[in-house]
Amino acid sequence: MTPDPSEWRKSQFRPLPEWVEGPTTRLVHGARRPDRNAGSVTYPIYQTSTFRFPAAHSEAVDGPYHYSRNSNPTVEGPAELLRQLEGGEVARLFASGMGAISATVLSLLRTGDEVVALQDLYGGTGGLLADLLPRYGVRVRTLSDGEARSPEAHVRPGTRLALLETPTNPTLRVHDIARWATACDVVGAHLVVDNTFATALNQRPLALGADVVVQSATKYLGGHSDLTAGVVVGPAALLARIDPFDRFGATLDPFAAFLLQRSLGTLALRVARQNENGRRVVEALHRHPAVTRVCYPGSGSPEEEGIAARQMSGRGGMLAISLAGGARAVDAFLHGLRLVQVAASLGGVESLASVPRLTSHRLLSDEARHARGIDDGLVRISLGIEDPDDLVRDLTRALDGIG
Ligand SMILES: Cc1ncc(COP(=O)(O)O)c(C=O)c1O
């Protein structure tokens, strides 16, 4: 009898001893499989689109792998690590964060459904909700930051899905995942949380009651600004409806999957340093006279500080600052940076700065931008793993030079 291919694939991972507790140990050893050919310590890259059938007759097509759009051994390693890290039943990898988010949203909704989401979402996700879903007869209601503070007033019977991003991009507002989960449970809506900024090392949405967690693995999980990937983690019954392979085709390539698994081994070390760099840089920039506002998880209000303290074990390496001199000051500041590079994206080992007004939120009107706290002087900073003193020196020298 042919074995069930998905059971066979799962059985290839060597189980961890039951006394293993630490997330770093899990991320290094949690997806180990013997390489029976050469004994390679890292798992090989199966850079193939197709796999030979065990025998040339139609009953033998039930081998473990057929075609890489459906499954590929290299892609299964990082998926297994992320499943364990997020604490879900099933994890699926996609070609990008947007691939993961769009497959999730399109799979869980049908014509006539309603979605409730933050106004304050990553621009790509906001565009998907505003432009694409209405074409399929899905109603989308977006909530201001103030409205999103009381989800029970806005998630109502008929709401099928709620989409939350916390901390938000780029102003680092923090929302109460457990409170949103309760409001969704009352009306039977699915709560989907984008955990890209925090990662499961700083915040565990599934443990707080979310149904599904989505993430751009291009950012902290990949961590080296050299791959694009996305992940969805959740219960088997829901994930069976979010099948990336047959319908959406946004499969992760084996080479990117290999890079992702390489990166996950150091995720905990990188995130710990990025948390530390966040604390140190925020402390220094708060005091600088050129800075009128520092956005950092918990800085939005005392209520948000309480939420962040409860639901985040670390605040991450993302922040945004507003400069008193507006757009002109932003220009001078960016020109003064020597280590921090000016580029979009985030979560890599190298620090990056970007101007949301000109990048992720450029398509919004001035009014809509200002309503989201994105003023002309706002600069978003993704801190890498450089030494904190060097980062503080680079950023404060550039601020001193604004003139
Ligand atoms: C919070 C958040 N979610 C999702 C995405 C989309 O991810 P990707 O660029 O991998 O498609 C991004 C990208 O910047 C993001 O910042």
The ligand as an ORCA input file, in Angstrom:
! r2SCAN-3c Opt
* xyz 0 1
  C       3.327     44.681      7.798
  C       3.570     44.130      6.412
  N       2.799     43.130      5.968
  C       2.970     42.616      4.731
  C       3.923     43.103      3.867
  C       4.041     42.522      2.493
  O       5.121     41.631      2.427
  P       5.940     41.316      1.076
  O       6.667     42.558      0.702
  O       6.839     40.174      1.476
  O       4.943     40.909      0.051
  C       4.757     44.141      4.301
  C       5.789     44.672      3.388
  O       6.425     45.663      3.646
  C       4.577     44.671      5.606
  O       5.327     45.685      6.057
*
